[in-house]
Amino acid sequence: MPRDSAAQPPGGGVGSDPPAAASASLMGRLLGLLLQGMPFIFGIGFIAPLITQLLERALPAAAQAQWPLLVGLAIGGTWGAVANVTGRWL
C-alpha cells in the first residue's frame, strides 16, 4: 500500500528539522572551542588561585594585598596559555 504524500507534514517528516540540526552544529562548534581552551581555563581557574593561596600562606602580611592574586593570574594564565599552544604542561 503506497503512502500518501499529503499525509506528511510540510517540514519533510519526523526528524528532519533543519533548525535543530543547525543548532546542534553550532553547539558542537562552541563545545569544541571550549574544550580547545581548557588548559587556559584550568590555568586561570585552578592554578592562579592555588598560587595566590600559597603566596598568602608564605607571606601573611600579603593576605590583604592584591598583588598575590595578580601574580597568581599572571603565572596561571601564562602557564595555561603555553600549555594550550604547545599541547603539554611541562
C-alpha positions in Angstrom: 0.0 0.0 0.0 1.7 3.3 -1.1 2.0 6.1 1.3 0.1 9.3 0.6 2.5 12.3 0.2 -0.2 14.6 1.6 -0.1 12.8 4.9 3.4 14.0 5.7 4.0 17.4 7.4 5.4 20.2 5.2 8.7 20.1 7.0 9.7 16.8 5.5 8.5 14.4 8.2 9.6 13.3 11.6 13.3 14.0 12.4 14.0 16.4 9.6 14.1 19.7 11.4 16.8 21.9 9.9 16.9 24.5 12.6 17.6 21.8 15.2 20.4 20.4 13.1 21.9 23.9 12.7 21.6 24.4 16.4 23.3 21.1 17.2 26.1 22.0 14.8 26.6 25.4 16.5 26.5 23.8 19.9 29.1 21.3 18.8 31.4 24.1 17.5 31.0 26.0 20.7 31.8 22.9 22.8 34.8 22.3 20.6 36.1 25.8 21.2 35.6 25.5 24.9 37.5 22.2 25.0 40.3 23.7 23.0 40.7 26.4 25.6 40.6 24.1 28.6 44.3 24.4 29.5 44.0 28.2 29.7 40.8 28.0 31.7 42.4 25.5 34.0 45.4 27.8 34.4 43.1 30.7 35.3 40.6 28.8 37.3 42.7 26.4 39.3 46.4 27.2 39.2 46.0 31.0 39.7 44.0 30.7 43.0 46.4 27.9 44.1 49.5 30.2 43.6 47.6 33.1 45.3 46.9 31.0 48.4 50.4 29.7 48.5 51.8 33.2 48.4 49.3 34.3 51.1 50.3 31.4 53.3 54.0 32.0 52.8 53.7 35.8 53.4 50.9 36.5 55.9 51.4 40.3 55.5 50.4 40.0 51.9 47.0 38.4 52.8 45.0 41.7 52.3 47.0 42.9 49.3 46.0 42.3 45.7 49.5 41.5 44.3 49.3 37.8 45.2 46.2 37.5 43.0 47.8 39.4 40.2 50.9 37.2 40.4 48.8 34.1 40.5 46.8 35.2 37.5 49.9 36.1 35.6 51.6 32.8 36.3 48.5 30.6 35.9 47.4 32.4 32.7 50.8 32.3 31.1 51.3 28.6 32.1 47.8 27.8 30.7 48.4 29.7 27.5 51.7 28.0 26.9 50.1 24.6 27.6 47.3 25.5 25.2 49.8 26.3 22.4 52.3 23.5 23.0 49.8 20.8 24.0 51.5 19.9 27.2 52.0 21.3 30.7 55.8 20.7 31.1 
